[in-house]
Every structure is written in structure tokens, then in C-alpha cells.
């Protein structure tokens, strides 16, 4: 059934990111075709140059706030959105670019760019929720397509999204994956990482890298001695935590 002017509107926006989470939405294929029969996609530049003005019933935002322009845009997006959902590690935790938060950004700018005076950037990369109110955060690098469809349909139906907040360890048990830490002494962030990937890495004998950020029950002080036992020194532990969700894990480490 074709959408009408009274159909709910969906908008998708990008800040500082790699576009991977938007591509996840495009990769939904059959689900996306069904969705477009129920909602009017009013703004999604990754898919179409056709843009309708707000307000929007639901806005999905990918990317972190990394420039002054990002900070200004996210306030305008929030004002034009009935519901705002952030998608992916960049939008929910600052992303891998939040590594700048622990270094001298001016030095990076001088080293990388021939004309650093033309580069306008903030000293930190921060999640969207540091700047505006957010109705829901969907974790992942990239996000899970099933969880994404669940979040979209939940908000359009006026209910709470059914996205579990348990750890990757729970998913390992559900799929019958032997614990790589217990069986092989492999360093793994599964006990403190939000579920959503289907425990992909442990299923192939690798430790979890924390792509989905901290879970609802994080106990880093208990995990760090286990990582040391499995051969990591303090520097290696910090490098293990400082990847896709560096700012989020650092916040848990210092809470």
C-alpha cells in the first residue's frame, strides 16, 4: 500500500561516521521494502536526494558530534524530531574517533594536514546524548539489522523497543559456544559488552572486541585481572578497551 501525506515520517541523518550503520538499514532489503509501505522516508541522503522538510515522527542519527557544525545540526535535528534514536557506536559513545579525547587534537591537525588552519574541529568526539535528549540508543559497530528493524517498528507502533541489555556471554550460551576465556585463555570483553552481534567473534574462536559497548551490568574491575592473567599487561588492556567504544568503556573504568 503506498504511503500518504498522513503516513508517519522517517528521517535518517549522518554526523561524523563511516556510514556503516546507514548501510545496515539499506541492507535490510525485504524488510525495508515492507517498511516503505508503512512510513514515508522523508530524509535519507544515503538512499535518495529527495528531501522533505520536518517535523519528522522518527529520526535516526548516525555519527558523533566532532565539529561545531555537528553540534549545531544535532540541535536542529532534535527540534525537528518527535522521536530521536541514535544508531551505532559513534552516535552512542563517540566512536573510534573518540580516541582524540585522550590526545592533543591540535598536534594531530598540524601533523596530518598541510593547512591545519582550514580544519574546524572540536577537541573531543562525543555521543549525541551529550548534546540533546535522546529517546533510545542502539549500540553496535555496525548495528544489528534485526535490532534496527525492531527499534523502528517499536517507535512507529508507540511501544518500547525489545532490545535486550545483557552481555555477549548470554548469547554465547544460547548458541552453545564454548567460552574462549575458560577453555583457551583468550582475552575477551564478552562479559562486559552489550549483546547484539550474536556472539560472532567467540563463535570463531576469537575474543570479543567490545563492538557494542558496555552492557547493562558492567564490572570492569573484576574483568581486568582476568585479562592480565591471560597475558595482557596494563598497556595492552587499555588498548583492548580503547577501540570502537573507547569513551564508554573509559567512563565505566573511572566510575
N, C-alpha and C positions, 0 to 999 in steps of 0.2 A: 504494500500500500504506500503510495507516495506521501511524503511529508507535506505539511501545510504551514501557513504562517502562524498557526497556533501550536504547532509541534514544539516540544522542548528543544532548546538550542544548546549545542555543544561547541566549545571553543578549545583549541589546543595552542599553547604558547611555548616559546623557547627562550631561555636566558643563556647563560654560559654553560655549554654542554656539548656532547658529541652527536646528538640527535638519536642515539640508540634507543631511547625509550619511546620516542615518536615512531621509530621504525617498528617497534614491537606492536604498536597499535595497527600499523599498516599490514603487518604480517598476520594479523588475526583473520584476514581473508573472509571466509564464510561468515564468521561472527560479525565482522564489520559490515558486510552486505546486509545482514539482518538488522543491525543497529541503525544503518542509514535509512531503513524503512520506518523506524520509530522516532528518530530525532533528526533535527536539521543541523548539519555541521556548518556552523556559521563562520568559523575561523580556524583554518588548519593549513598553514602555508606549505607544510611538507607534502600535502596531498593536492592542494588546489590554490590557485592565485585568487579565486573568488572569495571576497571577504564581506561579511555583513557586520554592521555596527552592533554594539551591545545595546542593552544588557544581555548577558548570557545566563542560562539556567545552571550550566556546569562548565567550569573552566579547568582544564588540566594544564599544569605548568611543569615543564622540564627545565632543569638548569639551576645553577646557583647565582646568587647576587654577587657579581665580581667587579662591576663597573658602576660609576654614578648613574649611567643610563639605565642599568638593570634595576637599581633601587627606585628610580622614578617610574619605570614601566610597571614594576610589580604593584605599586600603589594604584596605578591606573587600572590594572587588570583586576585587582581586588574590588575596586569601586564599581567595576562593570560586571561583577560576577555574583550570582546568588549563592553558589557554592564554589569553593576553590579547593582543588585537590592537587597536591604536589606529587610528582612521579619520579622515582629514581634517586640514586644516591646523591647526585648533585643538588637536586631541589630539596631533599630531606636532610642532608648532612653537610653540604658544601662540596661534596665530591672529591676526586683525587686532586683537583686544583686547590683544595684547602691546605695542601702541603705548604703553600705560600704563607700560611698563618704562623709557621714556625721558622720563617727565614726573613731576609731583608729583600722586600719586593723591589726597592729602588736599585739594589745591586743586580738583581735579575734583569731588570729593564735595561740597565746600562750594558750588561754583558750580551744580551740576546739581540737587541735592536740597534740598528745603525743610527737611528734618530729617535732616541727614547723620549724626546720632548713631544713627539706626536702620539705617544701612548697614554691613554687615560684609563687608569685602573685604580681599584681600591687596594688597601694594604692587606685585606683579608677576603676570603671567599666564604660566604655564609649561606645557610639554608634560608629558604623563603620565609619560614616561620619566625625568623629573627626580625623580620620587617613588617609583616602583615599577619592577620589572623588566618589560619588555615583550617579547613573543615576536616581534612583527612590527609595522612601521609602514606604513600605507597612506596615501600622500600625496594631496593634491588639495583644491580648494575650489570645488565639492564633489568627492568621489571619483568615479572612473570605475566604472560598473556592471559592466563586464566584468572589471576587476581585482578588484572586490569579490567577485564570484562565484568567481573563481579562488582568492582567498585563503581563502574559507570552505570550498570543496571540498578544497583542499590540506590544510588543518589537519584536517579530518574524515577525510581519507584517510591521514593520517600522513606527508605529504611536504612538501617545501619549496615555497612559492608561486613560480610562474613569472611574476614581475613584473620587467621589465627596469629597469635603473638608469641607462640612458643619457639623453641630453638631448633636448629638443624638436627640436633641429636634425636629429637622426636621423629623427624622424617626418616632418619637412618633406621630407626627401629621399625617404622611402618613398612619400609621396603626390604627389611631383612638384611641390611648392610652391616657387616662386622665392623666394629669400632676400630678405626685405623690407629688410634692412640693406644688403646688397650692391647690390641693384637700385634702391632708393629712398632709402637713408639714413635708414630708420625705426628709432628706438631699439627694441631688442628684447632680452629676457632669455632667449631661447631657448637660447643656448649654455651657460647655467649652470643651466637649470631642468629638473627631473625630468620625463621623458616620462610620458604617461598621458592627456592631453586629446585626442590625435590631431592636435596642432598646429592647433587650431581657429582661433585669432586670426590667425596668419600666412596661413592659407588664405583669409582675407577681407581681406588687405592691412594687418593691424594687427600691431604688435609684441607679443611675448609679455609678459604681466604677472607671470609667476612664480607662478601659482596653485598649482603642485605642489611648490614649494620647491626647494632646491638638489639638483642631480643628483649622481651618484656621483663625477663628476670636475668640480670647480668651480674656475675660475680667474678670480675677480673682478678681480684686479689687471690682467689682460690685457683684460678687457671694458670696464672703466670708461673708459679713454682712447677707446675706440670710441664710447661713449655721449656723451662730450664732443665728439668730432668731429662727431657727428650733432646737435649743437645744445643739449646739456644742460649746465647749469652744475652746480657741486657740490651745491647745494641740490636741484636737480631730480633728480640721480642718487640722492640719499638718499631722496627722496620716492618714486622709482620702486622702490627696494628695500624701502621700509617700507610694505608693504601686507599681503597675506594671510599671508606667511611672514616677517614683519619680524625676529623674533628669530633665525630660522635663517640668513637672509642676513647679519644683523649678526654672527653668530658666525663665518661664513665670512670676512667682511670683516676681522675682527680676529684671525683665526687665524694 
